[in-house]
Amino acid sequence: MSDPTTPPPVAPRQSDRWLEPGPTNVQVIYVLYLVGFVIGISAIVGLVMAYINRGKAGGWIETHYTWLIRTFWIALLGGVVSLLLMIVAVGFLLGIAVAIWVIVRCIVGLQAVSRNEPIRNPESWML
């Protein structure tokens, strides 16, 4: 018989799967980067999630976190340079090129994570 003054045991909290390091989390971050073209803050949220989960997943997923973090910082650098060059009108073309570069890197990453494959060269500036 149980003691009526003792509270019932509490089950451990189940967190959402997309917050835990792994393929689903990486896919969410890629989508956040793409949504960042419409809602800019979502890319920063994705960056924070990538930094928090890097080093926790292990294996091939780590290459995706490195790829995501580098994509953000290189795109930010390209965006700043393109803003500075907009005075000369070349910045508009560079801005479009940076946007296409980010989209392609996100698509490449999404395809790789859906096939459970690592990014071949996550330290690369290119694709």
Beta strands, then each sheet from edge to edge (+ up, - down):
end
